[in-house]
Amino acid sequence: MSAMRSTVAELVQRQWGDHRPGLRFGQQTLSHHQVAAGAAARAALLADLLPDGAEPHLGVLLDNTPEYSLWLGAAALAGAAVAGINPTRRGAELARDIRHTECRVMVTEERYLPLLDGLELPDVRLLVTDTQDYATLVAPYAGAKPEPVARATPDSRFLLYFTSGSTGAPKAAICSQGRLAAAGRSLVDQFGVRAEDVHYVCMPMFHGNAVIADWAPALVAGAGVALRRRFSASRFLDDVRAYGATYFTYVGRAVQYLLATPERPDDRDNPLRLGFGTEAGAVDAAAFEERFGVRLVEGYGSSEGGAAVQWSPGTPAGAIGRAVGDLAVVDPETGAECPAARFSPAGRLLNGDEAIGELVNRGPNPFEGYWRNPEADAARRRAGWYWTGDLFYRDADGFLYFAGRADDRIRVDSENLATAMIENILARYEDAAAVAVYAVADPVAGDQVMATLALREGAAFDPERFASFLHEQGDLGTKMAPRFVRVTARMPVTATNKIHRVALRREGFRCADPVWWRAPGEQAYRLLGEGDVAGLLQEYRVRRREGLLGR
């Protein structure tokens, strides 16, 4: 079976007759054979429920339960596509997601029925998985075998997963059965995934990371899958030990939350051999390996599949991997390739203003577009290139370093700064459990740097110690030090555990948490008071820039 031309349906079918443990959830265990049988039953049910002529789209509004995995397999066998519905969406936005992806069948559980109550969802059939009615509905199909329908080809739409854009309505990226199977095979080859492995899926399955980077390689390798309904830092090690998990994926701040849990003398007593994900940062990745004995591999892949960078032996600390093929870092305005980064002896980037640019793929790429969104397609495919929307810089040896989202660039005194670089430096502050860096408008021109710190349990913010810490960081540029520092008990995050930057930028320095700042001409941090806020707002008004606050 060709890796590039295989389908997810064929991989599900291959589980038939395999009676090894295949799917675990709490005290429940299903064999690979039972997973295939359950998927086949639901595929037969789906075929009867989808109206003739309707798009074969299935909405799934579930936590990480066995039903989610079974319906992924069912959709593959039926040649249908799963639209992962985000349970943190509400009201009109939630209804818009369901209608936009043209879901004619919605699978959910009782806990989420209140979210759907009162929404205008004409012609949508609702299946509630934890009810007796659902069990009765599925029962007649229990004898089905996993036989893919004719339309289940490598080009068949399989996933419609929403990207977490910072502006506008989320876009539903398309992933075919062939692309998902190929992505799973690539990760199996890269990490040596074995049939004996157990993949711990604790990131939400409505997001591409959990399905593409965790579920798919397990399916390709014939490995087991263990599910956690929702990510829990306090339960992570207990789950890993109970399930014998060897591999997991993470996004956003999951690693920081794990490091913030109380240390135990048996932290390194676990079966994990690898964690794969994004946004942990070099400092926390090293701390994680030191504490838990588990190597984290930072990878990069645009959600839409248009560009990917893989780690390889010899990759410097802080880098994602070496640029291969036609990947390039370019000036987003001119398209000219950016010069290589230059570093000081202390490792500080010396030419960030010219070295940081947008990562583009100038060659063939597997981007399959967005569902019914030609404008977004065109924005990605400008001038025949795939534009990732992510900032990078590369060193003289061709290794790529992530520098943040294109809309996370901060311009201070005419110099462009990347938030990810500043965050990686601030993450060294020993009392910080999580760090976010973002722009607030300057009263005169450009931006100022603002940081939010979520402190470790029991820690208190000491402005003098923080200022001393900044002074000791040899790679912190003179314009990188935060003007404002918000101190919070817990970092606001999205449903995928990514920092909720939109909310942070919107609130700026006018928030409920205490904010410390360095007034112009001052070196020390002091608490921002009501009088300070009033004075700042007057400066914005005088220069007609008040409208830039909370952008």
N, C-alpha and C positions, 0 to 999 in steps of 0.2 A: 504494500500500500504506500503510495507516494506521499511523503510528508506534506508537500505543497498542495496536493490535490485531494487529500483526505477530507472527510467531513466530520463534524461533531457527531452526526447521526451514526456513522460507522463506528466511532469510538464508543458510543453508548451501547450499540449492538454487540460489540466485542466483550462486554461485561457478562453477557449471558452465559451461564454455566460456571462462573467464577464464584465460589462460595466462601472466599476469604472475606474478612470484615472490610466493608467498603465505605460505610457512612456511619458516623457516631454523633450523637447529640444527647447530652446528659446521660441517662441510663439506657437510652435506646441505641441499638446497633442493627444496621442492615448490611447484608452481604452485597458484594458487587452484583450478584445475580438478582437479588431483591430490588436493588436500585434500578437495574435495567427493566425488570418486570413492572415496577411502579411507574417508570417513565412510559413504558408501552401502554399501560392502562390509561394514563392521562392523555397520551397522544391520540388514542382511539376516541376518548371522550371529547377532546378538543375538535377533532374532525367532525363530530356530530353537532357541536355547538356553533362553529363558525358559519355564518351565513354564506351562501353562494355569492361569489363576486366581491366579498369583503376582503380587505387586506388581512393576511394571516398574522395579525398582531395580537399578542397576549400581554396584558398589563399585570405586573406582579407587585403587590403592595404587601410585603412580608418582611419580618425580621429574618435573620439567618436560621431558618428551620429546615428540616429535611424536605418539606414541601417545596422550598425554593429550588433545591437541587433537582428534585424529581421533575419539576416543571421545566427547568432548563433542558433536561434530557427529553422530555415530552415534545417541547417545541422543536428540538433538533430532528427528532424522528418524523414529526408532522410537516417539516419544511416551513415552520412558522418562526416568528421573531418575538423575543421577550423584550418588553419595555420595562426597565426597572424604575419603579415609581418611588420617589423620595418621600418618606413619611414625615419629614420635617416641613414639607410644603403644606400650605393651608388654603382653604376657600377657593377663590377664583383661580389662583396660581396652580393649585393641585388639579382642578378641573381642566385647566388649559393644558397641562402636561398629558393628561389622559386623552383628551380630544385631539390634541396635536398629533399624537402617535397613532390615532385611529384604532384604539383598542376596542374590540367588540366583546372580548371576554376579560374580566378582571378577577384575579385570584387574590384574596386577602384573608385576614383572620379577624376574629371578633374584636380585638383590642383596637383595630383601626376603622371599624364601622362608623364611629362618630365623626371621623374625618370626612367620610363620604356622604354623611347625612345632609340632605338639602342641596347637593350639587346637581347641576344640570348635566346629566350624562345619558342622553337619549340612546336607546338601542344597545346599552352595555349590559351584558349578562354577568352577574356577580356570583362568584363561588367563594364560600367562606369555609376555609379548610378545617377549622376546629369545631365543626358542628356535625350532628348526626345526619342532617340532610346531605351534607357533602359526602360522608361515608356511603350513604345509600346511593348517591349519584355515581360514585366511582366503582362500586362493587360489581355491576354487570360487565365491566371491562377487565376484570382481574385476570382473565385467561389470555389476554393479548400478549403477543410476542413482539420484541423490538425489531420491527421490519420498517426501514425508512421508506417513505413515500417517494415517488419518482421525482418530485420537485425538490427533494433534499439534496441539493448539489453543492459543490464548494462555493458557488456564487450566491447561494441563498442567503437572504438577510437572516441574521440570527440574534443580534443584539441591537437594541436602540437604547443607548445609555446617554443620559443627560450630562453635559459638561457643566462644571461649576463656574461659569463666567461671572465676572464681577459686575457687569452691566447688562441690562436687557434680559429678555426671557432666555432660560437655558436652551441650548441647542442639543438635539438628539443625534449623536454620532452613530453611524452605521458600522456594524462589524459583521462580516459574513461568516458562514461556517468554515470556509477554507482559511480565512485569515486567523480565526481563533484557533483552529487546529494547528496551523503553522506556528503561531505564537507559543502555544503550549509545547510544541516539539522543540522550538528554539530554546526555551527555558530548561527543558529536560536535558538537552545536550549541553547547555552552558553550565548547569549546576549538578549534573550527574544524578538526576532524580531517578530513584529506583522503585520497583513495585513494592518493596518493603517499607518505603517511607510513609509517613502520615502527615498530611498537610492540614495545618490548623488555620481555619478560615474565621478570623475574628473581625475583619474589616467588613463593612456593609456590602452585601451582594448586589444591591441596586447600583453600585459604582463599578466602573470597569476594572479597577485594581483587583478586587477579590475574585472576579470571574476569570479575567485574562491571566493574571499573574499567579493565582493560587489554585483555583478550581481546574482550569484547563490543563496545566502541566500534570496535575494528579491524574486527570482522565487519560491523558496520553500515555503516562507511565504505568497506569494500572495501580497507582498508589491509593492509600486510604485518605478519606477526608473527615475531619472532625470540625464540628460547627459550634460556635459560640453565638447565641442569639444577638448579643450586642457586645462590643468591646468592653472589657473590664480589666483595668490594670491590676486590681487587687486579686482577681481570680486567674490571671494569666498563667502563672507558674503551676498552680494547682491543676488547671486544665491540661497544660503541656505534659505534666507527669502522668495524669490519669489516662490520657489518650496515647501516650508514647509519641507525641508529636515531634517531628524532626525538622520541619520547615514551616515558616510563616511569612506573611507579607504585612507591610505596614505602610501607612501614608500619614502625612501631616505630623501631629504631635504625639502619636502613640508611644514612640520610644521615650520621649521626655516624661510622659506619665508613668511609664514603667520604672524609669530611673528615680522618680519621685516617691515610689513606694518605700516603706521601711526596709532597710537591708536586713538579710537573714544569713546566718552562717552557712546555710545549705543552698544559697542562690545558684551556685555553679553545678549543683546536683540536678541536672535535667538532661533530657535526651536530644535537645535541639542541636542541630549542626549548622543552621543557616537561617538568617532573616534577610528578606529582599524587599526593598522599597525605596521611598523617596523622602527627602526633607528631614532626615535625622540629623545631618551635619556631621562633620568629621570629629568634633569634640565629643558629642554624645555617642557616636558610633564606637569610639575608643573606650568611653566609660562603660558602655553596654558590654563590650567584649571582656573588659577587665572584671566586671562584676558577675556576669552570667556565663562567661566562657563561650559566648556565641558570636561568630563573625557576622556582621551586617554588611551587606553589599548594596551600595547606593546605585540605583540604575536610573535611566532616563528614557522615557518613551512618551511622546505626545499622546494624549487620550485618543486622538483620532487615528493614530497609527502612521502618521506621515514621516516621522523621524524617530530614531532610537539610537542610544549610545550605550554600549555594554562595557562593564568593568572587565579588565583583564589583568593578569599578574604584571606587576611593575607599575601599576597606576599610582601616581603620587597621592599622598594624603590630601583630601579635599577635592580631588578631581573625580569626575564621573567615569571617564574612560577616554580612549583615543578617538579622534575624528576619523571616520572611515568613509569610503565612497565619496559621494558628492555633498557631504555635509559641510557647511561653512558658516562662519560668524560674519555678518555683514552689517553695514550701517543701514538702518531701516529706511532712511530718507533717500540715500543715493544708490544702495545696492552694492556699493564697493566693499570688498573684503577688508575686515578690520586687521590692523597689525597685531603681531603676537604680543602677549602680555610681558611686561618687564617687572621684576620683583626686587625689593631691597633685600639685603642680607637677612633681615628679620622676617622676610616673607610677605611684606606689604606690597600690594599691587601699586605700581608707580604711575602707570598710564591708563587708568581705568576709563578716563574720558574718551580715549580713542580705541581702546582694546575691547570694551564691552559693546556688544551688538546683538542683533537677533539671530538665532539659529535658523538656518534655512536648509532645505534639501533641494539641491539643484538637479537631482537625477530622478529616476523612476522611484515611486513610493506607493505603498499600499493604501493610502487615504481613500476611503470609499464614500466620502461625502456626508452631509447632514440630511436628515429626513425633511423633505419639503422646505428647504432653506437655501435657495440658489444664491442669495446675497452673501451668506456666510461661507458657502462653497467658494465663491469668487474671491473673498477676502483671504482665504487660505491659499488659493492657487494663483497668486499674482505673478504676472510675467513668466508663467511657466514653472515657477518654483513653488515649493510648499513652505509656507511661513508658519513657524511654530507658535509665535507669540511669546517665546521665552528668551531671556537674556543669558548669554554665555560669554566667556572669553577663553582663549586658547593659549597655551604656552608654546615655547619655541619647538618643543618635541611633538606638538600636535594633540596634547591632552586637553580635554574640555572641562571647564569649571562652570557650574550653574551659578547664575547671578540674579535670578528672580524672574518674575513675570515682566513683560514689556510695560505693563501699566503700573509696575512697582518701582520704576526708576524714580529717583529723587534728584532734583536739580538744585544744588546749593551754590550760590555765588558763581553761576555759569558753569559749574562742574557737575557732570552726571555721576551719581552714585547708585550702586545696586544694593537693594535691601538685604538680599541673601548674604552678601559679604559681611555687612555690619552685624547681622544676626549671628553669624558663625563666630564672630569675635565676642559679642556680648554673651553668647552661650557659655563662655568660659567662666563667667561670674559665678562663684561657687554657690551663692544663695538662689540662683535663678533656676526654676524648674522648667520654664518655657519663656521664650522671647519672641516678640514681634516688632518689626521696624517698618515704618511707613511714613509717608510725607504728610505734613500739614503746610498749608500755604504760608509763605512769608508775608508780613504786612506790606513789604515794598515790592519784591519781585522774587520769582522762583519759589523754592520750598525751604522748609526747615525739617530737620530729622526729629521724629518722635518715636519713642520706644515704649512698649508695654512689657513689664516684667511680672510674671507669675512666680511668686516666691515658693521655695521649698517649705514643707510643713515646719512650723516653729520658728522660721526666720523672720526678721524684721528688716526693713530697708534702712540702711545707714548711708546717708548722702555723702559723707566724707569718705567712707570706705569705697563707695562706688566710684567717686571721682578719682581716688587713688588707683583703683583698678584700671580705669580708662587710661590714666597716665602711663601705666606700666605696659600697655599693649603696643608693642613696636609696630604692628601692622595696621593700627587704627589711624587712618588719615586725619589730617587736621580739621577736615570738614565733616567727618563721620560721627563725631561725638554727639549724642542726642541733646537737642535743646530742651525737650520735654521728656520726662520719664513718668509714665503712669504705672502705679503699683496696684496689682489686683490679686485677689485670692485665687482666681481660676481664669485661665485664658478663654475667651469666647471662641468656640469652634463651630464649624459647620457639621452636618450630619456625617461627613466623611473624615472627621477629625482634623481637617485643615483649619488653620487660624481664620477666623471670620474677619478678614481685613476690611471688608466693606463697612461692617459695624464699627470697627475701631476708627477708620478714617472719618466716618460720619460724625462720631462723637468728638474726635480730636481732643483738645485739652479741656473741653467743657463736658465733663463726665462725672459720674458719682464717685469714682475712685479718687484717692489722693494723687495729685500730680506734682512732681518736683520739677523745677526748671532753672536754667541758667539765664538770668536776665542779660541783655546786651551789655558788654563790658565787664561782666562778672565771671569768675571762674568756678565759684562754688554753687552747688545746687541748694535751693531753698524751696519751701512749700509754696505752691502757687495759690495765692489767696483771692478773695472776691475782688479786692481792689486791683490786683494784677490783671485779672481777667477783664475787668472793666476798662483798664488802660489799654490793653491789647486790642480789644474790640474797637475802641475809639481810633486807634491807628489804622485798622482795616477800613473803617468807615471813611476816614479822611482821604484815603487813597482809593476808595471805591473797590476794595477787594474783599469786603465782607461776604460776598456771595460765593467766594472760593472756599470758605470754611464748610466742612461737612460734605465736601464733594464726593 
